[in-house]
Amino acid sequence: MALDRTIQVRNDIYQELGEPEIKTMDEFYKLLETVRDSHRTYNGINMWPLAVHWQDSGMLGDVANIYGSKIMGYKYYNEDTKKVEFFLRAPELIKAVQFLNKCYNKGIVDPECFTFDGTEMGEAYAQGKYVFTMSWFWNLWTADSLLSGEDPNQYYKAIEVPQGTPDVQQHFGYYHTAGDLCLSVTKNCRHPEAATHFIDFCLSDEGQILDFYGIEGETMEFKDGQPYLKKGIYDHLMADWDGYRAKSGIRLWDQMKSQKWNWERQAESPVRSANRAMAAKYAFDGTYLKPLQVKSTTLEGILFAEIEANIIPQITEIVIDPDASKVVPEMKSLLKSYESKGLSKLEDVWTDQYSQIIANAS
């Protein structure tokens, strides 16, 4: 399940703008221009109208999905051809690159978004550097804690996703029910029984409560037989998610999550709950795309490894090209280069697996 991608805006600035209803991507772009031309600053830092969390390798697909595609992990199912295809074939992807190229060349999106690592991006969020963001909503938890500490009205809130293509449903992010984590005991494990006992503990009520809430008396307490985070612990987590997890042990392994003991049902703030609901509203079902794999030792696997290593840097070069007229020919050229390396065979492997999964599910 991956209901975490949203378009968010600084709440205080959005209110100053009159909380406009943004129905289309054209309206969104015009609003971004208005923000750019207002030359806003925050604590002496020049604010950018838009940040795109480029460190997430799926973000480009998310932007394309605003225009009506359903891209997940560099691939999508083409309803017309009945094949799983490489995302460069999706016309919506070109629209996404054109939008980002325009934002880049018109001073709307922060150029450093395309070079920042995750830590640097988080620091930029915390500095209040951006008005709008395209990101995972939890990437902004630390920023929200710091910003709202200065002014309770300063935090990021998810907004409705604008429609990119008329009469076509927009998406941003996906969900799946196929699972994405597993735990195994290797054949070389010296103490397989002990490892199995540990797994059993992790899956038990006691283990899940320890993972979600930490140590009784330090970070959690029981009330009427039910575990609760102690006062202030939630705020510590939101202020420094990774650091406080390491310090307290809360959600530290976080690999076998049981919704039965998920404290988010008790402690989640109304704003965060609303952000999660907005992410769910625009997510598409990627359950059948999620399990698709390709063996690394095959020619198709070698090609996919090359794609994973190079495709985003290659498209980044197109996004930052000062000549917008080159976007379409450069995208087509990039697709042809992968076609010459056997892309159709890789797509055949994906399609065969997809068909088998559909058949098994039915």
ZIURWO-V251317 format. One record per run of one state. SS is the DSSP state (A for helix, B for strand, O for the rest). FROM is the first residue (numbers start at 1). TO is the last residue. If there is no record, write none. Layout:
SS & FROM & TO
SS & FROM & TO
This chain:
O & 1 & 4
B & 5 & 10
A & 11 & 16
O & 17 & 23
B & 24 & 24
A & 25 & 38
O & 39 & 40
B & 41 & 42
O & 43 & 44
B & 45 & 46
O & 47 & 47
B & 48 & 52
O & 53 & 58
A & 59 & 65
O & 66 & 71
B & 72 & 72
O & 73 & 74
B & 75 & 78
O & 79 & 82
B & 83 & 86
A & 87 & 89
O & 90 & 90
A & 91 & 105
O & 106 & 108
B & 109 & 109
O & 110 & 110
A & 111 & 114
O & 115 & 117
A & 118 & 126
O & 127 & 129
B & 130 & 136
A & 137 & 150
O & 151 & 155
B & 156 & 158
O & 159 & 162
B & 163 & 163
O & 164 & 173
B & 174 & 175
O & 176 & 191
A & 192 & 203
O & 204 & 204
A & 205 & 213
O & 214 & 215
B & 216 & 216
O & 217 & 219
B & 220 & 223
O & 224 & 225
B & 226 & 229
O & 230 & 232
A & 233 & 239
O & 240 & 240
A & 241 & 248
O & 249 & 258
A & 259 & 261
O & 262 & 263
A & 264 & 267
O & 268 & 269
A & 270 & 282
O & 283 & 283
B & 284 & 285
O & 286 & 286
A & 287 & 290
O & 291 & 298
A & 299 & 319
O & 320 & 325
A & 326 & 339
O & 340 & 342
A & 343 & 361
O & 362 & 362
